[in-house]
């Protein structure tokens, strides 16, 4: 099925090994592309990580399409778990091959059991064939007759049925599969040897039959479904359990064929006696009473669309239950009519049955009509709410599209600050999209009822409307994501451009200052000349190495200007680049001029060949002039003088290098800190990378602090030396002040960012704690929802369970107080995020509501428990009934054998004993009366009737015995008196 469904149709290689080929998830994504009609990206790597990502995307797509998966994870498929891989494929087949093919007829018949409909269709299709009696999806197909019968019923011109009967089971199966492939376009998804077995695979049979169902005429009625519901349960169960062999199945089918193709659908086709009727009536009335209670317990129709969907689903299940019991009600009514028609009942019994039938029919009709009315109202309300949802989404999209058009019409930022505003504005749009996403997700589960009046037009209109909204929503999301990527790319490139410009400006300033301090004339001696010549050579070398940086910076500026498309911003970038270029050209020109001047000085003073070679290195960058002088024309060396420390000595060079290195580190650190800085707090944010970056900078800061101290000391020494020589110290002081100021800024910024990260971590911990508490509260909500399904349990058990849930919830109070304290601490910070307090308020409201519901449910269960008959009360009533029964037996025994005076005397003594016993019971009767009155005030009306009925019986029995016993005593006394007079006479 996998290979033939879509892979071969799209030209892709088939699946050879089900468990190996599906491990990387690519084949599954290919299959889902064909099923959903949407392109699905795949990761092409061969590692386990790539495979897990592909499989997880498969599970995500299945979840989005409401495919039910139970305990199947990405690792199960990647690891090649046979059972779960097959389970995943069956879920896909069931959703797209079975339910998708049968969704229309399931909707028309208001049935949710696809197997029942498919079996009904097969039985209806094979009914004219006496040799075929399909009872299940396993053994009924092993002989191949059923497959051929289904095809022949709808396409009789394709083959001769009599020939098929004479074939072997394997030949029949091969014949049916070949006919289906050649004439119906259904691939051979099954092999005959896999079907002609003792117990064929049920899922494989269903999959293949669904393919037949898709291409053949579909005519299934409720009568066909009811017939399936009356199939022999025992046979079906044994077949599914695999306890029947093929011979037993054939024998059973022959037995059923001999007794008639149709199975009696109800017990009313045989004689019905009064006792059986009363039992059936009692069962139906018991169910009807529970159904009426369940219907009245349904809540009023809500105004929230999700709640109404849930109510609609619940009521749909209730309506299906009514449909399932409709035949039971009809059977009882039919049985009653049959009893009356037999004429074997007394007039009183006949009247009673007619009254019972009238009551049952009226209650059934009332419940059915009210249920249909509620279903209609639920549908109307739901459709109205869904239309409102669609209209609200359409209005929101219109506003958002206008907002996007306005954003598109605006020129991109002129500087980084305005770009940051654009980013903030875009984040606001993204936040609105995320908020609206919840409503859009709700629209993916819309409920539509297609009735005879609207037909399929209602669905078509709704689908068209949803498609238009989906296209608009997708366009908005795509534009938002593309713009976000573009803005972030511009921000990164622009920041890089400004940082590189800043570094190049600092470098140019440093070289300009160094060049301005080069001496080009009035050299004191040959050493002085050599030092300055060497400085020019170093500057020339540095300029050559830095030229590539300037070219790269120009290219980066052009890229940023091109992406921005803003004239002013582009002009500003070009202006900055032009300024840097001019400074560069000016520095190059100065270096050439200085080199020429040094060359001339060499020529005028006269130097050694080595000095001339050094001077040649300082020639202009465009052309070098080699100066040669005769050796004999060199002037005599100047007289020795005391050596002085020049301002650009080795100490000065070392100071310049270290200060430049420190300024460079400060600039880079600022960029890293700025990139790490938290612009906006979130409920949950990963901070480990930020902390790691700050940790690196902090470590570097500690190392650089020692260099800063050394630079301070060397700077002070250099200032003292230059001051003693009368040289200007302004440059040194300026550099020192700049370094100290920039250092202070870095330290402060570093501390500020560390504080923000700590604050974000506190927010993370706060929301983690709230999430754990919220999870517990949601569990309590789940218990409240599942409580309704536990109604069969004793009230005492439910009350104890409810008490445990409530106690557990109340035990969270200390953690709740801690959460409040944390919230107070977090919101006490300057300009705290608004979502901290809002989230707590929402959670507290949820907690309070859940606690209130649990308390109300606990009180309700407590009242129900109190309203039940107490064991002491029941014991008292039973004891009194037993005692009164014994007394009644004694009293009846007094009536016989009163001819003898001694017996009369004995009977009188017994009667008086009964009288004394009755008098002794009087306090117990009175106490029972008081208990009954007290309990009647606490219980429901039905329970109150039970209490009153029990007490009335006991009281009546006691009064009856008391009265009769008094008469007996009086009569016996009269008899004894007369007998004594008779004896005297």
N, C-alpha and C positions, 0 to 999 in steps of 0.2 A: 504493500500500500504506500509505504513511504517513497519508494523509488518511482512507482508509476504515477503517483499523484501529481508531483510537480517537477521533480529533478530531471527525469527523462524528457518531459515536455519542454523544459527550458534549456535542454542541451547539456545538462550537467551529469557527471558520472553517477551511476546508481550506488546504493549502499551494498557493500559486500559483507561486512561484519557489523551487525547492529550495535554491538557494545564497544567495538574499537573505533569505528568511523564516527560515532557521535560524541566521542570524548571531548574533542576540541570545540564543540558547539557550532561549528560553521555549517554543517549539514542541517542542523536544527534551525538555524537562522535562515538558510535557503528555503526550507519548508515553510516557515512562518511568513517569509516574504511572499510566497505564492498564495498562502491562505489569507493573509491580511491585505495583500495588494500594496504594501508599503515597503520602500527600501529600508533595510536594516544594516547599519555599519558593522563590520567584522574586524576583529584584531587579527593580523596576519602572523604574529609571532608564534613560535612553537613551544614556548615555555608554559609551565603549569598556570602561571599568572594570567597569560593571554587566554588560555582555555577556560579558566574560571570566569574571567570577564565576559567571554562570549556566552557561556552557559547561564550566568546570572542575568545577562540581557535577555536571553530566551525566557527565563522565569518571570522577568519583569513584564515582557510583552504578554505572556499568558495571563498574568495577574491583571493587566490593563484590559484584557478581553474577557475577564470574569471566568477564566478556566479554573476549576477547583483542583487544587493540588494539596495533598495531605502528606506531610513529613518527607518532602522531596527537596533536597538542597543541591546547590551547585557542585559540591564535592562528591555527592553520590554519583552524578553523571560522569564527572571527570575521572573518578576512580573505577568506572565501568561496572557499577552495581547492577546486576542483571534484573533483579526484581523491580527496583525503583526506575530503571531505564524503561522497562516495559510498561510500568505504571504511568510514567510520563507520556509515552506514546499513546496509550489507551485513553488518557485524559484528552489529548489533542484530537484523537479520532472521535471520541464521544461528543466533543464540543462541535467540531466542524463537519464531521462526516455523518454523525447520527442526529444530534439535536438540531443542527443547522438545516439539514435536509428536511426534518420533520416539524420544524417550528410552526409552519403555517397550519398544518392540520392539527397540531397540538393546541394551537390558539383557537381554532374553530371549534374543537370539541371540548375546550377548557380542561384538558388533561395534561398532567405533568409527567406521566410515566411513559417514556418513549417505547420501552419494551412491550408494554401492554398494547399500544397502538400497532406496533410492528407485527405482533403475534395475531392481532385481530385482522390486519390486512392479509396476512398469509393464510389464515383460516378461511377468510372470505374468498380469497383467490382460488384455494384448493378444494372448496366445498363440492364442486361437481365431480371430483375424482374419488371414487369409492375406495381406491387402494391407498389413499393418503389421508392421514389424520394427524395433523401437527399439534402437539401438545406442549412443546418446549423448544428451546434453541440448541438442543444437544442431540439426544438419541433419535428424535424425529427426522433428522436429516442424514443419518448414516447410510441409508440405502439409496440415496440419490433421487428417489421418486419426487420428493417435495420440491427440489430445485427445478426439475423439469416441469412439474405441474404448474408452478408459478409462472414460468415463461410461456408454457403452452396455453394457459388460460387467456393471456393477453396477446400472444402472438401465435395463434394456432397454425398459421400458414408456414411456419418455419420448420416443423418436423411432424412425424406421425407418432401419436401417443402409444399406439399398440406395439410399435417396435421398441419403444423405451422400456415397456413392461418386461420384455423378454431378455433385456440386458442384465449383466451382473451389476452389483452396487458400484464398483469402481468404474465400469463402463458408463453407467448412468451419470455419475458425477463428472467424468471427463466430457461426456456429451453436453451436459448443461453448461459447463464452464466454457466450452468451445463455442456453443451457440451464443452465449452472452458476449463473448469477446468479438466474434465475427459480425454479429447483427445488432448488438446493443452498445458496443463500444466499452464494455467492462472488462478490464484486464483480469487475467487469471491470478487472483489474489490468494486462492486456495489450491492445494494439491489434493487429488482424489485420495491418495493414501493417508493423508492427514484427517480426512473426514470419515472415511469408511473404517472407523475404529469403534471400540466399545462405547467410548464417551468423547465425542468431538468437543473441541474448544468452543465454549459459548460465545466469547467475545469475537472470535474470528467469524463465526456464523453470522452474528449480528452485523459486523462490518460489511460482509459481502451482501447480505440481504438489504442493507441500507442503500448500497449501490443499485440494486435492482429496483428498490422502492423509488429511487430518484428518477429513473428513466421510464418506469411503467406507470400506467394509470393508477391513481390513488382514490379509492372509494371505501371509506371506513365510516360506519355509523355507530351511534351509541348502543344499538342492539348487538353489534359485533363485539363491542367492548364488554358489555354485560355477559355475553356468552363466555368470553375468556375468563371473567371473574368466577364463573360457576364450574370451571374445569376441576377435575378431581385433585384435591390438595395433596393427598398422599402420593399419588403418582408423580406429580411435579416435584415434590420434595425429594423422593427417592431418586429421580432422574438427576436432579441437581447435585445430590450427594454422591452420585456414582455407584449406587447399590444395585441398579438394574443392569442386566446385560442386554445385548441386542435381541437374543431369543425371547427374553421376558417382555421386552418392549413390543416385539412383533406379536407375541401371544396376546398381550393386552389390547393391542390395536384390533386384532381379529375378533377378540371378544366384544369390543365396543362396536365394531362394524356389524357383528351379528345381531347386536341388540338395538341397532339403529344409530345413524350418524349423529343425531342430536342428543345432547345430555339434558335430562330434566333440570330446568333452571330453578325451580322452587319446590318446596315440600308440599305446596298446596295442590299438586297434581294427584296426590293420593289422599285417601280419606283422612280427615282431621278430627281428632276427638277433643272433647271440651277441656280436658286437663292440659293437653299439648297447646291448645289455643291460649289458655290462661298463662302458661309459662312464657310463650312467645310474646303475648301482650305485655306481661310484666317487664320483660327484657326491653322491649321497645319503649315503654313508658319511662323506664329508668333512664335509658339513654336520652329520651326526649327531654326529660327534666334537667339532666346535666347540660344538654345543648342549650336549653332556654336560659339556664343560669350563666353559661359561658357567654351567650349572646348579650345578656344584660350587663355582664361585667366588663364588656368592651367600653373603653373610654370614649368620651365625646370627641367628635372629629376635631383634630387640632388645626391650628392655622400655620404650622410650620411644615414645609414641604417634605422634609426628611421624616418627620413623625407621621405624616399622612401616608407616606410610602410604606412605612412599617405597619401602620394600621391597615392599609390596603392589602399588604401581603398576609397579615394575620387573618383578616376576614376572608381572603381568598382560600386559605386553608380551611377555615370554618365552612365555607360554601362547598368545598370539595368533600368535607365530612358529611354534610347534608346529602350531597349527591350519592355518596357511598351507602348511606342508610335509607335512601329513598325506596329501594327495592324491599328492604325489611319492613318498612311501614306498609307498603303495598301488599306484601305477603300476608301480614296480619289481617288487614282489611279483607283480603280475598278469602282468608281462612274463616273469618267471621261470617262472611256472606255464605260460604259453603256450609258452615254449621247450621245457619238459619234455613238454608235451602233443603238440607237433609230432612228436616221436619221431626227430628228425634228429641227436640228440646221441649221443656215445659214452657208455658207462656211467660212465667217469671224469668226463666233463663234466657229466653229469646229476647225479652224486653231489655234485660240487663246487657246482653251482647250488643244490641242495637245502640243502647245509650253509650256503651264503651267505644263502639266504632265511631259514633258521632263525635264524642269528645276527642278521640285520637285524631280523627280527620281534621277537626276544627283547629286543634292545637298545632298540628303539623302545617296546615295551610297558613295559619297566622305567623308561625316562625319562618316559613319559607318566604312569605310576602315581605315581612319585615327585614329579613336578611337581604333579599334582592333590592329592597328600597335602600338599605344602608350601603350596599355595594354601589348602587347608582349614585347615591350622594357622595360617597368616597371618591368615585371616579370623577364626578363633576368638580368637586373641590380640588382634587389632585390636578386635574387638567388646567383649572384656573390658576392654581399656584405655579404650575410648570410654565404656563404661558406668561405669567408675571415674571418668572425667572428668566425666560427667554427675552422678554422685553427689556428687563433690567440689564441683562448682559448686552443686548443690542445698543441700549442707550449708553452704557458704560463704554462700549467699543467706539461709538460715535464720538463721545467726548475725548477718549484716548487718541483716536485717529486725528482729531483736530489738534490735540496737544502735540502729537508727533509732527504734523504738518508745520506747526508753529516752530517746533524745535529744529526741523529741517531747514526752514526759511532763515533761521538765524545763522549768521556767520560764526565759524568756530572761534575759539578764544584768541584774544589779542596778546595775552600773557598767561603765565602759569596760574596766577590768582583767578582770572576769569575762567581758565580751563578747569580749575578745582570747583568753581561754581557749577559749571556744566556737569561735572561728575556727580556733584551732590544732587543736582536736579535729576540726573539719570538714575541715581540710586533711589530717589523718591518714586520714579516711575516703576522701577523694578519691584520696590516694596508694594506698590499698588497692584502690580501683576501677581505677586505671590498671594496677596490677600484675595484677589479675584479668582485665583486658581482653585480655591476650595469650592466656590460656587460652580465653576466650570466642571470640576470633577463630579459634582452632584448631577450635572446634566447628562453624564455618561450612563446614568442608571434611570433614564426616564421610563415611566410606565404609560403604555398606550393600550387602550381597549378598542378593538375594531369590531363594531357591531354591523348589523345588516344594513342600517340606514347610511352609515358613512362608508362602509366597505374599506377597500385598501387605499382610498383617496386620502383619508385622514393620515395614515402612516406615510404615504408618499409626500404629502405637504409638510409634515413634521420633519421627515428625513431631509427634505430639501432645505427647510429653514435651519436645521441643525448643521447641515453641510455648509451653508453660507456663513453661519456664525463661526463654525470651525475653521473655515478658510480665513476669515477676518482675524480670528484669535491667533491662528498660526502666523499670519503675516505680522501682527503686532509683536508677538514673541520673537520672531526671527529678526525683525528690525531692531528690537531692543537689545538682543544679544550681539548683533553685528555692530551696533553703535557702541555698546559697552567695550567690545574688543578694540574698536577703533580709537576711542577716547583713551583707554589704558595704554595703547601703543604710542599715541601721540605724547601722553604724559611721560612715559619712560624715555622716549627719544628726546623730548624737549629738556627733561631734567639732565640727561646725559650731555646734551649740547651745552647747556648753561654751565654744568660742572667742568666740562673740558675747556670752555671759554675762560672760565675763572682761573683754572690752572695755567692756561697759556698766558693770560694777562699777568699773573703773578710771575711766571717764568720770564716774560719779556721785561717786566719791571726790574727783576733781578739782574738780567743781562744788561739793560740800559744803565743801571747803577754801576755795574762792574765796568762797563766800557767808559763811562764818564770819569772813572778814577784811573784810567790808563794814561801814563805820561808819554807825550810824543816829542818832547824837546827838553833842552836844558838838563840832560842826564848828568848825574854826578860822576859816575864812573862807568866802566864797562859792565860791571855786575848789575847796576841799576838799569842800564839799557837792555841787558839780557832778560831781566825779570819782566819788563814791560812787553818785550817782543814775545815772550812765552805766553803772557796773558792774552795777547791778540790771537796767537795761534790756537789757544784753548777755546776762545770765543768762536773762532771760525769753525773749529771742529764741532762744537755744540750746536751752532746754527745749522750745519749740514745735517746733523742727526735729527734735529727738530723739524726740518722742512716737511717731512712726511706727515707729522701730526697736524700741521697747518692745512695740508691738502685734504686729509681725512675730515678735518673739522668743516671745511668748506662743503664737502660732499654731504656730511650729516646735516648741515644747515639747509642745503637745497632739498634734502628729503623731507625735513620737517616742514619747510615752507610749502612744498608740493602737497603734502597730506593735509595741511591746515586749509589751504585755499582761501586764506584771509589776507587781503591786500596789505592792511596795516601791519599785521603780524609778520608777514613776509618782508615788508619794508624794514621793520625793526631788526629782523634777523639779518637781512642783507647789510643793514647799516652797521651792526655789530661786527659782522664778518669783514666789512670794508675797513672798519677802524683797526681791527687786528692786522689786516693785510698791510695797511699804511704804516702801522707801527713796526711791522716786520721789515718792510722795504726801507723805512727810515733807519732802522738798526743796521741793516745790510749796508746802506750808503755810508753811515757813520763809520762802520768797521772798515770800509774801503778807504775812506778819507784818513782815518787814523793810521792805516797800514801804509799809505803813501807818505804821510808825514814821517813815520818811523824810518821808512826807506831813505828818504832824503837826509834824515839825521845821520843815518849810517854812512851815507856818502860823504857828508861834510866832516864828520869826525874822523873817519877812517878806522877800520876794524880788521880783526883777523879773519881768516877764511871761514873759521867756524862761526864767528859772529855774523859774517855776511850770509852764511847759509841759514842761520836762525832768522835773520831779518827777512830773507827771501820768503819765509813761510808766512810773513805778515803782508805780502803783496796783496793788492786788491783782488777780490773774489773773481772779478771778470777777467783780469789778465795780471800776471805777475811780472814784475820788472826785476831783472837780475842786475845788481850793482857790483861792479868790479873796480877796485882801486889798486894802484901799484903799491906794493908792500913798503917801498922806500919812502912813500909820501905820508905814512902814518905819523901823526904827531907823537912827541914823547909822552909817556904816561904821566898823568897828573900826580902832584905830590900826595903822599898818603894822608888821609884824614881819618878822624874818629868816626867809626861806623854808627849810623843812626837807624832806628827801627822805622821803616816807612809805614804809612797808614794801610797799605794793601799787602802787608807782610803775610807770612804763612799763618799766623794766628788769625788774621782777618779772613783769609781764604777758608780756614777751618770753620770760623764763626759763620760765614755766609753759607757754607755747605750744610752745616748742622741746622741753621735756622730755616733754610729752604726745605730740608727734609722734614723738620717738625711742622712747618706750615702745610706741607703736602699731606702729612698724616692727619692733621686737624681737619683739612678740607674733605678728605675721603671719609673720615669718621663722621663728620657732620652729615654727609650724604647717606651713609648707612643708617645713622640714627634717625634721620628724617624719613627714610624708607620704612624703618621699623616702627615708627611712631604710630600710635592708635588714633586714627581720626574720628572713629565712631565706635562706641561700645556695642557689643552684641550679647545676646543671651548666652551663647556658647561660642567660644573662639579658641582655636589651638594657639597656645602661647609658647610652646617648647622651642620652636625655631627662633622666635623673637628673643627669648631668654638666652639662647645659644649665641646669637649674634652679639647681644649686649655683653655676654660673658667674655667673648673674644676681644671686644673693644676695651672692656674694663681691664683685662689682662694686659693688652697693649698699652693702655693708659698708665698702668703701674710701671711698665718698663720705660715708657717715654718720660715719666715724671723724673727719673734719674737723669735722663739726658737734658731735661729742662733745667734741673738744678745745675748741671755742668755748664749748660749754655749761659745761665745767669752768672756763674763765676767767671767764665771766659769773657763774657760781655763786660763785666765790671773791670777785669784786668785790661781788656782792650781799650775801654774808655779812659782808664787812668793813663795808659801809655800814649794814646792819641792826644789826650789833654796836655800831657807834658811836652809833646812835640808841637803843640799849637795847631793840631789838625781838627777839622770839623767832626763833631760826634753826633750830629743831628740824625744821620742815617741809622747809626747803631741804636740810638735811643728809640727811633720810630719803629724799627724792626722788633726791639724788645717789647715795647708797649703793645704792638700788634699781636705778638705771640702770646703775651700774658692775657690780653683781652679775649683772644680767640680760645685759648685754653680754658679760661673761666666759663665761656659760653658752652664749650663742649661738655665740661663737667656738669654744669647746671642742666643742660639738655639731657644728658645721660641719666641724671637722677630723676628728672621729670618723666622720661619714658619708662624707667624702671618702676616708678610709682604708678604709672598708668597700667603697666602690665600686671603689677600686684593687684590693682583694683579690678582688672578684668578677670584675674584668677579668682578673686573673692566673688565676683558675679557668677563665674562658672560653678564654683562650689555651691553658691546660693541656689542656682537653678537646678543643679544636680540633686540637691536635697529636696527641692520642690517637686522635681520629676518623680523621685522615689515615693514621696507622699501622694502625689497625684495618681501614681500607679496603684497604690493601695486603695485609694478612694474609688478608682475605676473598678477594681475588683469587687468592692462592696456594691457598686451599681450593677455589676454583672450578677452578683448573688440575688439582688432584688429582682432582676429580670428573670432569672432562672427559678425564682421562688414559686412563680405561677405554675411551672411544670412539676413542682414537687407537692402539688396539692393532695396527692394520694397518701402522703406520709401523715402520721399522727400529728395533731396540733402540738402536743407536748414536745415532740422531736423538733418540729419547725421552730417552736418558741425557744428551745435551748440553742438551736443553731443561730437564730436571729440574735439572741443574747450574746453569743460568742462574737458574732460579727460586730455588734454594737460596742462591746467591751474593747475589742481590738481597735476599733476606730477611735474610741475615747482615749485609749492609751497613747494615741499619737499627739495628744495635747501638749506635752512637754516639748516635743520636736516642733510643734506648731509655734509655740511661744519663742523657741530659739530662732525659728525662721523670721518671726516678726522683729526680734531684736536685731538680727542680721540685716533685715530690710531697713530698719531705722538707721543703722550704722552706715549702710551703703548710700541711703538717700541724704545723709547729713553732709556728704561731700559736695563741693561746689559744682553746680550744674549737673546733677545726676541724671542718668537716662530715665525717661518717663516710664519705660516698660517695667522697671523694677517694682514700683508700687502697683501699677496696673495688673501685672501678672499675679502678685500676691492677693490683690482684691478679688480677682477672678477665681483664684484657687480657694480662697476663704469662702466665697459664695458657694462654690461647688461642694466644699467640705460641709458647710452648714446645711445645704439642701439634702445631701446624702444622709447626714446624721439625722435630720428631721424625718426623712422617709423611713430610716431604720427604726427610729423611736415609734413612729406611727404604726409601722408593721408589727413591732413588738407588742404595742398596746392592743392591736387588733387580734393578734394570736392569743394574747392573754385573755381577752374577752371571750374569744371562741372556746378557749380551754375552760373558762369559768362557766360558759353556757352549756357545756356538755354535762350529761348526767353524772353526778359524783358517785364514786363507788360505794360510799357509805349509804347514800340515799337508795341506790339500787339494791344493796344488801338488805336494808331495812324493809323495803317493799317486798322483796322475795321471801324474807323470813315471815312477815305477816301473812302473805298469801299462803305459805305452806301451813302455818299454824291454823289459819282459818279453814283451810281445806281439811285438815285433820279433825277439827271440831265439827265440821259439817258432816263428815263420815260418822263420827260418834253420835251426832244428833239423829242421823237417819237410822242408826241401829236401835234407837229407843222404841221404834214403832212396832216391833214384832214381839209376840209371846207375852201379852199382858193379862192372860187369864188367871194366873196365879198371883195372889196378893203379895207374896214375897218378891216376885219378879217386878211387880208394879213398884214396890218399895225401892228395889234396887234401881229401876229405871229413873225414879224420882231423884235418888241420890246422884246418879250420873248426870241428870239434867241440871241439878243444882251445881254440880262440879263444873259443867260446861259454862254455866252462868257466871260462876266465880272466875273462871279462866277468861271469859269475855270481859269481865269487869277489870281484871288485872291488865288486859291489853289496852284498856281505854287511855291511860296516860301515853302509851306508845302511839296510839292513833292521833291523839291531840298534838303530840310533839311532831309527828309526821306532817300534820296539817300546817303547823307553824313553819316547818322547814320548806314545805311546798310553796307557801305564800312568799317566803323570803327569796327562794330561788327564782320564782316567776318574775321578780322585779329585775333580775340580772340577765335573763336569757332572752333569746329571740322568740318570735311568735310561735314558730314550729316546735321548738323545744318546750315552750310553755304549755303547748297543747299536750305534749307527751307527759309532762309532769302532772297536769290536771287530770288526764285520762287515767294514769296509774293510781293516783290518790282516790279518784272517784270510785274506781273499782274496789279498792281496799275498804273504803268507807261504806260503800253500798253492801259489800259482802258482810261486813261486821254488823251493820244495822239489820240486815236480813236475818242473820243468825241470832242476833239479840232478840228480835221480835218473835221469831219462831220459838226460840228457847223459852221465852216468857210464857208463851201460849202453852207449850208442852208442860212446863212446871205447874201452871194453873190447872191444866186438864188432868194431870196425874194426881194432883192433890184432891181434885173433885172425885176421881175414880177411887182413890184410897178411902176417902170419907164415905162414899156410897157403899163400898165393899164392907167397911166396918159396920155400918148400919144394917147391912144385909146379914152379916154374921150375928149381930145381936138379935135381930128379928128371928 
